[in-house]
Amino acid sequence: MNTIGDVVVVAPDSPQSGMGHAITVDSTLYVEKITIDDGPQNEYSCSGTPADCVKLGIREILKRTPDLCVSGINHGSNSSINVIYSGTMSAAIEAGIEGIPAIGFSLLDYNWGANFEHSQSFIKTITENTLKHGLPQGVVLNVNIPNVSKSKIKGIRVCRQAKANWVEKFDKRQSPMGKDYYWLAGKFVNLDQGEDTDEWALENNYVSVVPVQFDLTAYQSIKQINTWNLND
């Protein structure tokens, strides 16, 4: 991003995986100016959620509307149904709600020491095209990058979100004091055999780009539900 424009970083001060679009309403928020790297010294650490970071960034730090909001790069996939749970994508969606073009980037590598270098050229291409062409009103981009070497990535594909879900289970354990506790576990199941989905693209070594809308209205169902006897 430093090669594209003037960057202001507002990021959570701790991991926020699975935070979704949570916002802080019942406790205080703190923001601290920090130094992450040798880039522009406009970097801030926030005690809140990813969505909080966008709200505070716009209202209190920038105090203006930025040209673009970029969220991530996330450790691990935010493809398919994962977009619902993702704090990374919720930051992008929060910006989109404010009318700001926004992109969430994720690399399919959960390793804390993940190497993001091979992602740079794809991120730059998608970002520059977004700045040049803009995005439709109410749409943000969900971008996922395969965890393979750059030479193995076949290109970028614009996709739809695959129909998939998590089949969850809980690992039940007991503390030394005899109290039960649980670890969430589970298996990701792709139910979609289409070759136009983000899951297919990633499995076949393409960078997936899914336009995401935050208007969740199922417009095609309005006519059907209006046939119900709701006012009798």
Secondary structure, DSSP 8 states (H G I E B T S, - for coil): -TTTS---EEEESS--TT-TT----SS---EEEE--SSS-S-EEEESS-HHHHHHHIIIIII-S--S-EEEEEEES---TTHHHH-HHHHHHHHHHHTT--EEEEEES---TT---GGGHHHHHHHHHHHHHH---TTEEEEEEE-SS-GGG--EEEE-B---EEEEEEEEEEE-TTS-EEEEEEEEEEE----TTBHHHHHHTTEEEEEEEE-----GGGHHHHTTS-TT-
